[in-house]
Amino acid sequence: MSRKLIYVGHFLWMQGLGSQPNATNHAETPRFNQDYSCFKFYYHMYGSDMGQLRVLADVDANYQEIWSMSGEQ
């Protein structure tokens, strides 16, 4: 039996802003179809001064944090 693998997605690179404390980056996706409830991504957080990566979901017009990671990974 063979399986056909289909990869759908995008690549996003966001780099920190050097020595600026409390600097932020922001990326937003189009709204997901409500029939799908899985969001999968890979990340790399390297460096002793690594901050925080958060995933927020828009739930009834309010952003709620659904996942976060801090520091070097």
N, C-alpha and C positions, 0 to 999 in steps of 0.2 A: 504494500500500500504506500503510495506517495502522498506527500502533503505539499500543498502550494502555500508558500508564505508570502504574505502581503504586508509590506511596511508602509505605513502612512504617517507623515509627520513633518516636522521642521527642525532645523538646527538654530539655536540661539546662543550667541556668545555675549556675555556681559562682563566687563572688566571693572574692577574697583577704580576709584578716582585718586589713587596715590595717598598722599598724606592728609587729605581733607577729612577730619573727624566727622562722624555721623552722616556721611554722604550716602545717598540712596540711588538705586536704579529701579526701574519699574517696567514690567512687561505685562501686557494684557492680551488675552485671547478672545476670539469671538465666543459668544455664548454657546455652551454645549447643548446638544439635544438632550432633553430630559430622559429619553429612553436609555441613555448610556450613563453609567455612574462610575466609570473607571478613568482615572487620569494617571498616566505613567510618565515618569521622566527620570533622567540620570543627571547627576550633578558632580562637580569637583570643587572642593573648597580647600585650597592649599595656602599656607602661610600663617605665621604666628599671630598676625594682626587681623585674621579673618573675622568678619562680623557675623551676620545672621542671614539665613535664607528662609523666607516664609512663603507659604502658599495660602492664598486667601480665596474664599468662594463668596460670590454674590448671592446671598440668600434673602429673598424678599427685600431687595434694595439695601441690604446691610452687609458689609464685608465681614466675614467671620474667618478667623485663622483655622485652617484644617490640618496644617502640618508646619513644623519649623525645625531648623537645625542651626546650631551655633558653633563657632570656633573651627579650628583646623580638623579636617576629616581625612 
